[in-house]
Amino acid sequence: MKHLLFFSFILALVYSTFSNAQNNFSYIGVEQCVMCHKTEKQGSQLSIWQNSKHSKAYETLKTEKANQIAKEKGFTTPAVETNDCLKCHASGYNVDKAMLGKKFKVEDGVQCETCHGPGSAYKDMKIMKDRALAIQNGLIIHESLEKFCINCHNAESPTYTGFEFEEYWNQIKHYVPKN
């Protein structure tokens, strides 16, 4: 019994340490990410994102259509101020402002850090060149992209018409070429 208690304590301590470390990461914003992720040599992630619906996700919440949908769903706030809408259309809207870097803009919609996690601790080139170190510093690499994507692309969305992962992934996929 003592061993079980001790093991539980250690497990709780490790989890707490990991959680606290995760909570210390802050959002830096698209402008900071694209400093290194805009060239063709690096995979042209910026232009792929800019030409995607993800980059315009927040803007769609400013439309009359979005406000009408929010109203029909029983919300009393405009879509752009409704957490149930923002959760899939923006990043950083629900975190302490101290976690948002000077160049971070919620208005950038579904951006780099929406999928890859807050970049403050992994943004440096030295860290990004070491995948394990980048992950240790908060970079999220999804083991199942489809599972991650359906957190937003699902029937809970009032405009959902189906989600063909392969088709949609081909529109947004990006990579960093091997040097």
VENPENOR-V141589 format. One record per pair of residues at least 4 apart in sequence whose C-alpha atoms are under 8 Angstrom apart, sorted by the first residue. I is the first residue (numbers start at 1). GAP is how many residues later the second one is. Records with the same first field share a line. If there is no record, write none. Layout:
# VENPENOR-V141589
I=GAP, GAP
This chain:
# VENPENOR-V141589
1=4
2=4
3=4
4=4
5=4
6=4
7=4
8=4
9=4
10=4
11=4
12=4
13=4
14=4
15=4
16=4
17=4
18=4
19=4
20=4
21=4
22=116
24=75
25=74, 93, 94, 95, 96, 113
26=72, 73, 74, 75, 92, 93, 94, 95
27=65, 72, 73, 74, 77, 86, 90, 91, 92, 93
28=4, 5, 72, 73, 74, 75, 76, 90, 91, 92
29=4, 72, 74, 75, 76, 82, 83, 84
30=4, 73, 74, 78, 81, 82, 83
31=4, 72, 73
32=71
33=4, 79, 86, 90
34=4, 11, 12
36=6
37=5, 6, 7, 8, 9
38=4, 5, 6, 7, 8, 9
39=4, 5, 6
40=4
41=136
42=133, 134, 135
43=131, 132, 133, 134
44=4, 130
45=4, 129, 130
46=4
47=4
48=4, 124, 125, 126
49=4, 5, 6, 62, 123
50=4, 5
51=4
52=4, 119, 120
53=4
54=35, 55, 56, 57
55=53, 54, 55, 56
56=4, 52, 53, 54
57=4, 32, 33, 51, 52, 53
58=4, 22, 28, 31, 32, 48, 49, 50, 51, 52
59=4, 48, 50
60=6
61=5, 6, 18, 19, 24, 28
62=4, 5, 16, 17, 18
63=4
64=4
65=4
66=4, 12, 13
67=4, 11, 12
68=4
69=4, 10, 89
70=4, 5, 6, 7, 8, 9, 12, 15
71=4, 5, 6, 7
75=7
77=4, 5
78=4
79=6, 7
80=5, 6
81=4, 5
82=4
83=4, 11
84=4
85=4
86=4, 5, 7
87=4
88=22, 64
89=20, 21
90=16, 17, 18, 19, 20, 21, 24
91=15, 18, 19, 20, 22, 23
92=8, 14
93=13
95=4, 5
96=4
100=4
110=4, 5
111=4
112=4, 5
113=4, 5, 6
114=4
115=25
116=23, 24, 25
117=21, 22, 23
118=20, 21
119=4, 19, 20
121=13, 16, 17
122=5, 6, 11, 12, 13, 15, 16, 17
123=4, 5
124=4
125=4
126=4
127=4, 6, 7
128=5, 6
129=5
130=4
131=4
132=4
133=4
134=4, 5
135=4, 5, 6
142=6
144=4
145=4
146=4, 19
147=4
149=4
150=4
152=4, 5
153=4, 7, 9, 10
154=6, 8, 9
155=5, 6, 7
156=4
163=5
164=4
165=4
166=4
167=4
168=4
169=4
